[in-house]
Amino acid sequence: MIANKILQWQRLIITITTCIVFSVPAFAQKGWTPLFNGKDLTGWDTWLRPPDMVGYVDSSSSEPIGLNKDPLHIFTINNGILRITGEVWGAITSKKSYNNYHLRFETKWGELKYYPKDTALRDAGLLFHCTGPLDFAFKAWMRSAEFQIEESNIGDYYDVSGGKPEIPVSEGRSPLNEKVEQYDALAPLKREKLWRVHRSGNFESPHGEWTRSELVARHADAVFIVNGFVVNRLYNIFREDIKRQSTGGKLQFQSEGAEHFFRRIDIRPLKFASNTPLLASNDSIFTVSSTPQNIIITNTGDPVEIIAVELLGKNTDNFMVRLPEFPMTLKKNKQLILPVTLKPNHTVQQDVFLRLETVSGPVENFQVRLRPAP
């Protein structure tokens, strides 16, 4: 629980016109290595399956387009931006394998969609811990776990036979109002029969704007982050076929039926550190739709790097939180102020909890309760 010491806090009225307010300046390069140079696909291979293969059913009579062949210009680069048309399913694949890393990238949607997904949500994905042949799944992708990149579902988890994780899930609703298994940090862990787990909330940017996504791959665990918010969390990814954990592999960005764009693909190795004591202005606040409430967080110990915020509970995307640029280092005796309010015309019926994320996991013994207005 949060220490009993209460710091003085104040209210700040801010006009917020979007669901989530965040800043995305140019990425700092200190400690990070670019995986995409903005000019060509140095460091990557391309793979494209048979051009006449439709969907997930192998009815093709032709050979794959194959390795590092792109006659249809599925992958092109212009002004530092990678365009993937999605017309033929496949991927770009990192030449190197990685483990214990923090990956970040920005993506946005184009307008083109291709059969059989021309009437579906625009779809793509980041595959990680990729191993085995390039054509393992639907002749298009490697054995892997997926950080889903799909309209209104960025941050879902998909099983591509890269190992079964444990994920805390409860029943939720998809953007199409279907019953789904949804990441819920307060729910029990589940492993069996998990092939897709929906993100906790929709924190992505509007269509045509850049969304910043991050993956923290820590041993056999993984954390999915969208625009500064933790939206999914995988524990103990285990490969039953080889009787061991899945802890690393190559990276793939999919081509899967929809035009989309990438920029600023960076990676850094993890530097594990113990958490430092943090104090909040209060252990709980009441949230209303008109007046943001400030959570004032003070560091009382060694410098700590914060990479994201996580909201725990249901309907977490009903909240608006003004975030700083992440990652950020909070030095001793310095403060972080997080204004929190509800989206206009939205309410919450249950408490939601706010915590802070580091590359080593959530900050220990730190949690602020966001309570419905009395």
KOLNURO-939874 format. One line per field, with one value per residue (C-alpha): residue number from 1; x, y, z. Coordinates in Angstrom, 1 decimal, padded with zeros to 4 digits. Layout:
resi: (NUM | ...)
u: (X | ...)
v: (Y | ...)
w: (Z | ...)
//
This chain:
resi: (1 | 2 | 3 | 4 | 5 | 6 | 7 | 8 | 9 | 10 | 11 | 12 | 13 | 14 | 15 | 16 | 17 | 18 | 19 | 20 | 21 | 22 | 23 | 24 | 25 | 26 | 27 | 28 | 29 | 30 | 31 | 32 | 33 | 34 | 35 | 36 | 37 | 38 | 39 | 40 | 41 | 42 | 43 | 44 | 45 | 46 | 47 | 48 | 49 | 50 | 51 | 52 | 53 | 54 | 55 | 56 | 57 | 58 | 59 | 60 | 61 | 62 | 63 | 64 | 65 | 66 | 67 | 68 | 69 | 70 | 71 | 72 | 73 | 74 | 75 | 76 | 77 | 78 | 79 | 80 | 81 | 82 | 83 | 84 | 85 | 86 | 87 | 88 | 89 | 90 | 91 | 92 | 93 | 94 | 95 | 96 | 97 | 98 | 99 | 100 | 101 | 102 | 103 | 104 | 105 | 106 | 107 | 108 | 109 | 110 | 111 | 112 | 113 | 114 | 115 | 116 | 117 | 118 | 119 | 120 | 121 | 122 | 123 | 124 | 125 | 126 | 127 | 128 | 129 | 130 | 131 | 132 | 133 | 134 | 135 | 136 | 137 | 138 | 139 | 140 | 141 | 142 | 143 | 144 | 145 | 146 | 147 | 148 | 149 | 150 | 151 | 152 | 153 | 154 | 155 | 156 | 157 | 158 | 159 | 160 | 161 | 162 | 163 | 164 | 165 | 166 | 167 | 168 | 169 | 170 | 171 | 172 | 173 | 174 | 175 | 176 | 177 | 178 | 179 | 180 | 181 | 182 | 183 | 184 | 185 | 186 | 187 | 188 | 189 | 190 | 191 | 192 | 193 | 194 | 195 | 196 | 197 | 198 | 199 | 200 | 201 | 202 | 203 | 204 | 205 | 206 | 207 | 208 | 209 | 210 | 211 | 212 | 213 | 214 | 215 | 216 | 217 | 218 | 219 | 220 | 221 | 222 | 223 | 224 | 225 | 226 | 227 | 228 | 229 | 230 | 231 | 232 | 233 | 234 | 235 | 236 | 237 | 238 | 239 | 240 | 241 | 242 | 243 | 244 | 245 | 246 | 247 | 248 | 249 | 250 | 251 | 252 | 253 | 254 | 255 | 256 | 257 | 258 | 259 | 260 | 261 | 262 | 263 | 264 | 265 | 266 | 267 | 268 | 269 | 270 | 271 | 272 | 273 | 274 | 275 | 276 | 277 | 278 | 279 | 280 | 281 | 282 | 283 | 284 | 285 | 286 | 287 | 288 | 289 | 290 | 291 | 292 | 293 | 294 | 295 | 296 | 297 | 298 | 299 | 300 | 301 | 302 | 303 | 304 | 305 | 306 | 307 | 308 | 309 | 310 | 311 | 312 | 313 | 314 | 315 | 316 | 317 | 318 | 319 | 320 | 321 | 322 | 323 | 324 | 325 | 326 | 327 | 328 | 329 | 330 | 331 | 332 | 333 | 334 | 335 | 336 | 337 | 338 | 339 | 340 | 341 | 342 | 343 | 344 | 345 | 346 | 347 | 348 | 349 | 350 | 351 | 352 | 353 | 354 | 355 | 356 | 357 | 358 | 359 | 360 | 361 | 362 | 363 | 364 | 365 | 366 | 367 | 368 | 369 | 370 | 371 | 372 | 373 | 374)
u: (000.0 | 001.0 | 002.9 | 000.7 | 002.6 | 000.3 | 001.8 | 000.0 | -001.9 | -003.9 | -006.4 | -005.7 | -008.4 | -007.3 | -009.4 | -008.8 | -010.4 | -009.2 | -009.5 | -005.9 | -003.5 | 000.2 | 003.3 | 005.3 | 008.4 | 011.3 | 012.8 | 016.0 | 018.7 | 020.7 | 020.7 | 018.6 | 019.6 | 017.5 | 016.3 | 015.0 | 017.3 | 014.6 | 016.3 | 016.2 | 015.6 | 019.2 | 019.0 | 015.7 | 014.6 | 011.3 | 009.1 | 005.9 | 003.7 | 002.0 | 000.2 | -003.0 | -003.4 | -006.5 | -006.9 | -006.1 | -007.0 | -004.1 | -005.8 | -002.9 | -001.4 | 001.6 | 004.9 | 005.7 | 007.1 | 009.7 | 012.7 | 013.8 | 011.7 | 009.1 | 007.8 | 004.5 | 006.3 | 004.6 | 007.4 | 008.5 | 010.3 | 009.8 | 010.9 | 011.9 | 008.6 | 008.1 | 004.9 | 003.4 | 000.5 | -000.8 | -001.8 | 000.2 | 000.6 | 004.1 | 006.5 | 009.8 | 012.0 | 014.9 | 018.1 | 019.1 | 017.4 | 016.7 | 015.9 | 015.5 | 014.7 | 012.5 | 011.2 | 009.3 | 007.8 | 005.2 | 002.5 | -000.6 | -003.2 | -003.5 | -006.7 | -006.2 | -007.6 | -007.5 | -009.7 | -010.6 | -010.1 | -011.5 | -014.6 | -012.8 | -010.9 | -007.5 | -005.0 | -001.3 | 000.9 | 004.3 | 005.5 | 008.1 | 010.1 | 010.0 | 011.7 | 011.6 | 010.7 | 009.4 | 006.3 | 005.3 | 001.9 | -000.4 | 002.8 | 003.4 | 004.9 | 007.2 | 006.2 | 005.8 | 003.7 | 001.8 | 001.4 | -001.7 | -001.9 | -005.5 | -007.9 | -009.3 | -007.5 | -003.8 | -002.2 | -004.3 | -002.3 | -002.4 | -001.0 | 001.0 | 002.3 | 005.2 | 004.3 | 001.4 | 001.5 | -000.4 | -002.5 | -005.0 | -008.3 | -011.9 | -014.9 | -015.0 | -016.5 | -014.8 | -015.3 | -017.9 | -019.6 | -018.7 | -017.9 | -014.1 | -011.3 | -009.8 | -006.6 | -007.6 | -004.7 | -007.1 | -008.3 | -006.9 | -004.2 | -005.3 | -003.2 | -005.4 | -007.3 | -005.9 | -005.5 | -006.4 | -006.6 | -008.0 | -006.2 | -007.5 | -008.7 | -008.4 | -005.7 | -004.6 | -004.6 | -007.4 | -007.2 | -004.5 | -002.5 | 000.6 | 000.2 | 003.3 | 003.6 | 006.1 | 007.0 | 009.0 | 010.2 | 011.6 | 012.8 | 009.6 | 007.3 | 006.1 | 004.4 | 002.4 | 002.2 | 000.1 | 000.6 | 002.1 | -000.5 | 000.1 | -002.7 | -001.6 | 000.8 | 002.0 | 003.7 | 005.8 | 005.4 | 006.0 | 006.6 | 005.0 | 006.5 | 010.1 | 009.3 | 010.9 | 010.1 | 010.1 | 012.5 | 013.7 | 013.9 | 013.5 | 011.0 | 008.5 | 006.2 | 003.3 | 001.7 | -001.9 | -004.4 | -004.3 | -002.1 | -000.1 | 003.1 | 005.9 | 008.6 | 011.1 | 011.6 | 014.1 | 015.3 | 017.4 | 018.6 | 017.0 | 018.9 | 017.2 | 017.0 | 015.3 | 012.4 | 012.6 | 010.0 | 007.5 | 004.8 | 001.5 | -000.4 | -003.2 | -003.9 | -007.3 | -009.0 | -012.6 | -012.9 | -015.4 | -015.8 | -015.4 | -012.4 | -009.1 | -007.6 | -003.8 | -002.0 | 001.4 | 004.1 | 007.3 | 010.5 | 012.0 | 014.9 | 017.3 | 016.4 | 013.8 | 012.9 | 009.2 | 008.1 | 004.3 | 001.2 | -001.3 | -005.0 | -006.3 | -009.9 | -012.8 | -013.6 | -010.1 | -010.3 | -013.1 | -010.4 | -008.3 | -004.7 | -002.2 | 001.1 | 004.7 | 007.1 | 008.1 | 010.6 | 011.3 | 013.6 | 012.2 | 015.1 | 015.2 | 012.9 | 011.4 | 007.7 | 005.6 | 002.1 | -000.6 | -003.9 | -006.8 | -010.4 | -013.2 | -014.1 | -017.1 | -020.4 | -018.8 | -019.0 | -017.4 | -019.2 | -016.2 | -012.9 | -009.9 | -006.3 | -003.4 | 000.2 | 003.5 | 005.6 | 009.4 | 011.3 | 011.6 | 007.8 | 005.3 | 006.7 | 006.3 | 003.9 | 002.6 | -001.1 | -003.6 | -007.4 | -009.5 | -013.0 | -016.4 | -017.6 | -019.8)
v: (000.0 | 003.6 | 005.2 | 007.2 | 010.4 | 012.7 | 015.5 | 018.7 | 018.6 | 020.9 | 020.9 | 022.2 | 022.9 | 021.9 | 021.7 | 018.3 | 017.6 | 014.2 | 010.9 | 010.5 | 013.4 | 012.5 | 013.9 | 012.1 | 014.1 | 012.9 | 009.8 | 010.3 | 008.0 | 007.6 | 004.0 | 003.0 | 001.4 | 002.1 | -001.1 | 000.9 | 003.4 | 005.2 | 004.5 | 000.8 | -002.6 | -003.1 | -005.6 | -007.1 | -009.9 | -009.9 | -012.9 | -013.2 | -016.2 | -017.4 | -014.4 | -016.3 | -017.8 | -016.4 | -015.9 | -018.8 | -021.6 | -023.1 | -023.3 | -021.9 | -023.8 | -021.4 | -021.1 | -018.5 | -015.2 | -016.1 | -014.6 | -011.0 | -010.9 | -008.1 | -007.8 | -006.2 | -003.6 | -004.7 | -003.0 | 000.5 | 003.4 | 007.1 | 010.0 | 007.8 | 005.9 | 002.2 | 001.4 | -002.1 | -002.5 | -005.8 | -007.0 | -010.3 | -011.8 | -012.0 | -010.0 | -008.2 | -010.3 | -009.0 | -010.8 | -010.8 | -012.5 | -010.6 | -011.3 | -009.1 | -005.9 | -002.8 | -002.2 | 000.8 | 001.9 | 004.2 | 003.1 | 004.5 | 003.2 | 003.9 | 003.5 | 000.3 | -003.0 | -006.3 | -009.4 | -011.4 | -008.6 | -005.8 | -005.5 | -006.3 | -004.1 | -003.1 | -005.7 | -006.2 | -007.2 | -007.4 | -011.0 | -011.6 | -014.6 | -015.8 | -019.1 | -021.8 | -021.5 | -018.3 | -020.0 | -021.8 | -020.1 | -019.8 | -019.9 | -016.3 | -016.1 | -017.7 | -019.5 | -016.7 | -014.6 | -011.6 | -008.0 | -007.3 | -004.2 | -003.9 | -001.0 | -000.4 | -003.5 | -002.5 | -004.4 | -007.6 | -010.9 | -013.7 | -017.2 | -018.1 | -021.3 | -019.5 | -020.7 | -020.4 | -017.6 | -017.1 | -013.9 | -012.5 | -012.4 | -011.7 | -011.4 | -008.3 | -006.9 | -006.4 | -003.2 | -005.3 | -006.0 | -009.7 | -011.5 | -011.8 | -012.7 | -009.4 | -008.6 | -007.6 | -007.2 | -007.8 | -011.2 | -014.7 | -016.0 | -018.3 | -020.4 | -023.1 | -022.4 | -018.8 | -018.0 | -014.3 | -011.9 | -008.4 | -005.4 | -003.8 | -000.6 | 001.3 | 003.9 | 004.2 | 007.4 | 008.3 | 006.8 | 008.4 | 009.6 | 007.9 | 005.4 | 004.6 | 001.0 | -000.6 | -004.2 | -005.0 | -008.6 | -009.7 | -013.4 | -015.4 | -012.4 | -009.6 | -006.2 | -004.4 | -000.6 | 001.7 | 005.5 | 005.2 | 002.8 | -000.8 | -002.7 | -006.4 | -008.5 | -012.0 | -014.3 | -017.4 | -018.0 | -021.8 | -024.0 | -027.4 | -028.9 | -028.3 | -028.3 | -024.9 | -021.2 | -019.0 | -016.1 | -014.7 | -014.8 | -012.7 | -009.9 | -009.7 | -007.0 | -008.5 | -007.8 | -009.0 | -007.3 | -003.6 | -000.7 | 000.7 | 002.7 | 002.5 | 004.9 | 005.1 | 001.4 | 001.4 | -001.2 | -001.2 | -003.9 | -004.1 | -002.9 | -004.5 | -002.4 | -002.6 | -000.3 | 002.9 | 004.2 | 006.6 | 008.6 | 009.8 | 012.9 | 010.7 | 007.0 | 007.6 | 010.4 | 010.9 | 011.3 | 013.5 | 014.6 | 018.3 | 019.0 | 017.0 | 015.8 | 015.9 | 012.9 | 014.2 | 011.6 | 012.2 | 010.1 | 009.6 | 007.4 | 006.7 | 007.8 | 005.6 | 005.3 | 005.2 | 003.8 | 003.7 | 004.0 | 001.2 | 001.5 | -001.7 | -002.6 | -002.3 | 000.5 | 001.9 | 003.8 | 006.0 | 007.9 | 010.7 | 011.0 | 013.6 | 011.8 | 013.1 | 011.9 | 008.3 | 006.9 | 009.5 | 009.4 | 010.7 | 011.9 | 012.0 | 014.6 | 015.4 | 015.2 | 013.8 | 015.3 | 013.3 | 015.1 | 012.6 | 013.0 | 011.1 | 011.4 | 013.7 | 012.0 | 008.9 | 007.4 | 004.5 | 002.2 | 000.5 | 001.6 | 001.6 | 001.6 | 003.5 | 002.2 | 003.0 | 000.7 | 000.2 | -002.2 | -004.4 | -004.4 | -002.3 | 000.0 | -002.0 | -000.9 | 001.9 | 002.2 | 005.0 | 004.3 | 006.2 | 006.3 | 007.1 | 010.5 | 010.3)
w: (000.0 | -000.5 | 002.5 | 004.8 | 004.2 | 002.3 | 000.2 | -000.5 | -003.8 | -005.9 | -008.7 | -012.2 | -014.7 | -018.2 | -021.4 | -022.9 | -026.3 | -027.1 | -025.3 | -024.3 | -024.4 | -024.9 | -026.5 | -029.2 | -029.9 | -031.9 | -030.3 | -028.3 | -029.5 | -026.3 | -025.4 | -028.4 | -031.6 | -034.8 | -036.5 | -039.5 | -041.1 | -043.1 | -046.4 | -047.1 | -045.4 | -044.3 | -041.4 | -042.6 | -045.0 | -046.8 | -047.3 | -049.4 | -049.7 | -053.0 | -054.5 | -055.3 | -051.8 | -050.2 | -046.4 | -044.1 | -046.4 | -048.5 | -051.9 | -053.9 | -056.8 | -057.2 | -055.4 | -052.8 | -054.1 | -051.5 | -049.8 | -050.6 | -053.8 | -054.1 | -057.7 | -056.5 | -054.3 | -051.1 | -049.1 | -050.1 | -048.4 | -048.9 | -046.8 | -043.9 | -043.8 | -044.5 | -046.4 | -046.4 | -048.8 | -047.4 | -050.9 | -050.4 | -047.0 | -045.6 | -043.5 | -043.0 | -040.7 | -038.6 | -039.5 | -035.9 | -032.9 | -029.7 | -026.0 | -023.0 | -024.9 | -025.1 | -028.7 | -029.8 | -033.1 | -034.7 | -037.1 | -038.9 | -041.3 | -045.0 | -047.0 | -049.1 | -048.1 | -050.0 | -050.2 | -048.1 | -045.5 | -047.6 | -045.4 | -042.1 | -039.7 | -041.0 | -039.8 | -039.4 | -036.5 | -034.8 | -034.3 | -031.7 | -030.4 | -034.0 | -034.7 | -037.4 | -041.1 | -042.6 | -043.9 | -040.7 | -040.3 | -043.3 | -045.5 | -044.4 | -040.9 | -038.4 | -035.2 | -032.8 | -030.4 | -031.8 | -030.7 | -032.7 | -034.8 | -035.9 | -036.0 | -032.5 | -031.2 | -031.1 | -028.3 | -028.5 | -028.0 | -030.6 | -030.4 | -033.5 | -031.9 | -030.3 | -026.8 | -024.4 | -021.9 | -018.7 | -018.8 | -016.3 | -018.2 | -017.6 | -019.9 | -022.0 | -025.2 | -028.5 | -030.6 | -032.5 | -029.2 | -029.1 | -025.9 | -025.7 | -023.3 | -022.2 | -020.3 | -016.8 | -014.4 | -011.4 | -012.8 | -012.3 | -014.6 | -017.4 | -019.8 | -021.4 | -024.7 | -025.0 | -028.7 | -028.5 | -025.6 | -026.2 | -024.9 | -021.7 | -023.5 | -026.7 | -026.3 | -030.0 | -032.1 | -034.6 | -038.1 | -040.1 | -037.1 | -035.7 | -032.8 | -030.7 | -029.6 | -027.4 | -026.4 | -023.3 | -023.7 | -020.3 | -020.2 | -020.8 | -020.0 | -022.2 | -021.8 | -024.5 | -024.4 | -026.6 | -026.5 | -023.0 | -021.5 | -020.6 | -022.4 | -022.1 | -020.1 | -020.8 | -018.2 | -018.6 | -022.3 | -022.5 | -025.6 | -024.9 | -028.0 | -026.8 | -023.0 | -022.3 | -022.1 | -025.1 | -024.3 | -027.6 | -031.4 | -034.5 | -035.1 | -037.9 | -039.1 | -041.0 | -044.4 | -043.9 | -046.2 | -045.2 | -046.2 | -043.2 | -042.5 | -040.0 | -038.8 | -035.9 | -035.1 | -032.2 | -029.7 | -026.5 | -024.2 | -020.8 | -017.7 | -014.8 | -011.6 | -008.2 | -007.8 | -005.7 | -003.2 | -004.8 | -002.9 | -004.3 | -003.3 | -002.1 | -002.1 | -003.9 | -005.8 | -007.0 | -010.8 | -012.5 | -016.1 | -015.8 | -013.5 | -013.8 | -010.5 | -010.1 | -008.9 | -007.7 | -007.5 | -005.6 | -005.8 | -002.4 | -003.4 | -006.3 | -009.8 | -011.5 | -015.2 | -015.9 | -019.3 | -019.0 | -016.9 | -016.4 | -015.5 | -013.8 | -013.9 | -016.3 | -018.8 | -018.3 | -021.6 | -020.2 | -018.4 | -019.8 | -018.5 | -019.5 | -019.9 | -020.1 | -022.7 | -021.9 | -021.0 | -018.4 | -015.4 | -012.1 | -010.0 | -006.2 | -004.6 | -008.1 | -008.9 | -011.7 | -012.1 | -013.8 | -014.4 | -014.5 | -015.5 | -017.3 | -021.0 | -021.4 | -020.9 | -019.5 | -016.0 | -014.2 | -011.7 | -010.2 | -008.8 | -011.2 | -010.1 | -011.6 | -011.3 | -013.0 | -015.2 | -015.4 | -017.6 | -014.6 | -014.0 | -012.1 | -009.4 | -006.2 | -003.4 | -005.5 | -006.5 | -006.7 | -006.6 | -009.1 | -007.5 | -009.0 | -008.0 | -004.8)
//
